[in-house]
Amino acid sequence: MNRSHFRAFTLIELLVVIAIIAILAAILFPVFAQAREQARKISCLSNIKQLGTAIAMYTQDYDENIVLDCTTDNQTFFDTWQDLVQPYAKNYAIVICPDSPYQDSANVQTDFQYWMSYGMFPTAASLGYPYFLTRQAAWFQNYALPKEKYDGLAGAGISNGPAYGWPQGNFPSATLARVARPAEYALLFDSNNFDGWQGIYGMQVGLGYCGGWVGYDYSFFGPQPRHTGGSNRCDLNTRATAYGQGMFNVGFLDGHAKSFKPGQFLQANPAQPDTLLYLWPNN
């Protein structure tokens, strides 16, 4: 009877195999991580498109008035635009970005984490200003010109006293007829607050500053570059470079959506150079 003889691997051969596996892992793991990050970004972009559709349906039902940023008209809860479009969206899950660290959409009456994925700028008039302005800080001028004008479209209805920084009063949203370039007006964007921090802080100068809720990380006013190498934070020590390292998703008034780097998004309007191209509704 023949007996087969098997030669065992030598130690050197085992080490070579282990080294090859380690090299392949070092090459492939970052690729897999990038693929997962890209999938989250695409999912977030899909959410913005769906929310844009819900807002468009709301707008048609309310005589072409854009949805309010927030309201206390029900006297029991501070409703944001995420609540107001639910009859059309029918899903709180789509107001949560997969790349946001704040994922609770189940407890909308007791937790405001669902405010902290997407934002929509309020009208400057709802806060007592003719328009908003970009910050003049030197670091921010790498991304936008100083004192550039911009404005939002969403009004507010605060009927029972100031709430979360918003003044009391009824401030109507803009109508579709006010927007000269719907395909170039950024209605929705990745943000760590439902109003891009502009209403909560009540400041005329906004873009270029950071805002945050007590107990949560600070983030940038307006769009938050959380995708493609970005983060959900605004760190005073690193913001000058960190702001430009990521991308954010933007939903336009005409319904389409795309991703931007901050410097690309915050460009001046050629038709009116003292305004931001994608955040100036008038011309």
N, C-alpha and C positions, 0 to 999 in steps of 0.2 A: 504494500500500500504506500502510495506516494504521500508525503506530508508536505504541505505548502509552508514555505518560510517567508515571513514578513519582516522587512527591515524597519525598525523604528526610526522616527525623525531624530536627527541630531539636534542638539541644543541650538546650534547656529541656524539651522533651517527653521526651527520654531521661532527664533527671534526675528528672522527675515520675514516670515509670514505675519507675525504680530506687527512689525514695522509697516508692512504694506497696508494692513488693515487700518492702522492708525493714520497713515497718510491719506487713505481714501476717506476716512471719517472726517479728517480735518478739511478736506476739499468739499465733501458733500453736505455736511451739517450746515454750514452757512448758506448753501444753496437752498436747502430745505427751509431754513428759517426765513430767507428772503421770499420764497414762494408762499409761505404761510402769511407773511406780512402783506404781500401783494394781494392775497385772497381777502384779507381783512379790509384792506383799502377799497377793493372792488365792491365788497359787501356794503361798506359804508357809503360808497357812491350810489349804489342801488337804493339805499335807504333815503338818501337826499332826493333822488328822482321821484320816489314814491311819495315823499312828503311834499315835494313840489306839485305833484298831481293833486294831492289832497287839498293843498292851499288854493290851487286853481279852481277846484270844484267849489270850495268855500267862497272864493271871490265871485264866482258867477252867481251864486245864490244870494249874495249880499250886495247886489247892484254894483259889482266891480270894485268893491272896497277890499283892500288887502286885510287879512286877518289881523286882529290886535296882537300886540306883543304880550300883553297881560291885562287882566281885569279882576276886579273884586265884586262884580255886579251880582253874583249869586249870594253875596253876603255870608257865605260859609267857608269859602276857600279861595286862595289866590290862584286863579287859573292862568296858565300861560298859553301861548299859541299851540303848544303840543297837546293841551287839553281841548282847545277849541276846534281843532281839526279832526278829533277822534271820530265824530260821526261819519267822516269820509275815509279816514285811514283805517279805522276799526282795528287798530293794533298798536299797543304801546311799545311793543318790542322794536318797531322800526325807528323809534326816537332814540335808541341806544346805538352808538357807534361801537363796533367790535374792538376798535383800538382805544376806546376810552376805558380808564380804570374804574369808572363808576357805572355799574351794570344793573342796578336794581330798578326794574320797571314794573314790579309787582305791587309795590306799596306806594302808589302815587298820591294817596291822601295823607301819608305820614312821612314820606321821604322825598327829597327833591333831587335825587341822583339822576332822574330822567331829564332834568333841566340841563344836564352837564355834558351833552354830546354835540348838539347843534344849536346855532344861534341865528337870530335875525335882528338887524339893527332897527331901533325905533326911529320915528321921525324926530329931528332935532326940535321941532316945534312942541312936541309933547313934553320936552324938558326945558322949554323957555328959550331956545336958541334959534337963530336963523339957519344954522348949519353946524356940522361938527368939523374939527380940524385935526390934522395929524400933528404929532409931537415934533418939537424942534431938536430933540436930543441928538447929539453927534452920531451915536451908534445907529440910531434909527434912520439916519439919512443915507445909510448904505442900502436901504430898501425903499424909501419913499422920500419925496421932497418935503421940506418942512411947511407947515401951515397950509397943506392942501385941503380943500373943502370936500366933504362927503356928507351923505344924508341917508337915512333909512326910510322905509315905507310904512312900518307898523306903528299904529297908535296905541293908546292905552285908555282904560276906563277904571279909575280908582275912585270909588264912591264913598268909602268910609274911612277917610284919612290917609295920610302917607303910608305906603306899604313897601317894605324892602327897598327904600330909597326913592321910589316913584312918588311924585307929587299927586295930591288929590286933584281930581278933575276928569273930564271926559275929553279926550284928544283923539279925533278921528284918524283912521289910517288914510294913506294916500289911495287914490283910485288908479286904475290901469291907465286912464287917459293922461295922467300926469307924467308917465314914464315915456321919454322920447325914444329910448333904445332898449326895448324889452330883452333882446338877445344879448345885450351887453350889461344888463343890470344884475348884480349879484344879490339875490334875495336871501338865500340860505347858505350856511357854511359850517364847517367843523368849528366848534367852539366849546369852551368849558362852561358857558352859561347861555341861557336861552336868549338873552339880548346882547350877546357879545360883550357884556359888562357895561355897556354904554348907559343903560337906563338905571341899573342898580347903583352905579357910582354917580350918575347925574352930572358928568363932566362934559364940557364942550370939547376939550382936547382929549382924545381917546386913544386912537391907534398909536402904539409906541409905549403905552403903559401896560401894567400888569394888574390883574384883579384876582380876588379869591374869596371864598367863603371861609369863615372861621373853622379851623380843623381840617381844611383841605389845602392842597397845593395851589400856589398862585399859577395863573396862566395868562397868556397874552390877551389884551383887548382885541376884539374882532376875531378873524380866523386864526385857529390854532394849528400850526404845522406839525401834526401828530403822526403823520404817515411817512413811509420811505426814509427811515433814519431819523425822524423827528421825535418829539416827546410831548407829553401832556403838561409840562411844567414851564414856568418862566422863572429862571434863576437869575437874580440880579448880577451874579458874578460871571455868568456865561452867556447871557441873553444876546450879546452883540454878535456872536458867531452862531449860537444854537438856533436862533430864529431862522436863519437861512439854510439850516441843514435838512429840514423836513419839507413835506408838502401838505396841503390841505385840499379838501374837496369843496366845490362851490356849485350851488344850484342856481341857475339863472331864471329870470322871471318868465321867459318863454318856455321853460320846461326842460331845457337841456342842462347837463352837468358835466364838469370836467375838473381836473386836478391842476393845482398851481404851486409854484414856488412863491414865497412872499414878494420878492423883488419883481417878479413877472406880474403878479396880481396888482400890486400897488403902483402901477405906472400912471403917469399923468394923462389926462384926457386931451388929445390933440386939438379938439374943437374948443376947449376952454382949459388952458394949461394950469390954472390954479385949482383944478378939481381932479379927483381920482376917476379914471376911465370907467371902472367897473362898479363904482359906488356913488355915482352922481346921476340922479334920475332925470334931470331937466333937459340936458342937451349933450 
